[in-house]
């Protein structure tokens, strides 16, 4: 599992590749869009994350 199109670390978060959990303490507010791939680029899903 991986995230592409955005680096979560830039806002203080990280992805646990084994569980899919995003955790950490957000450091920047904003709307962020990224894609998550579980098996490869052909099975990617797009998501957005809003931090207020």
Buried (B, 14 or more C-beta within 10 A) or exposed (E): EEBEEBEBEEBEBEBEEEEEEBEEEBEEEEEBEBBBBEEEEEEBEEEEBEEE
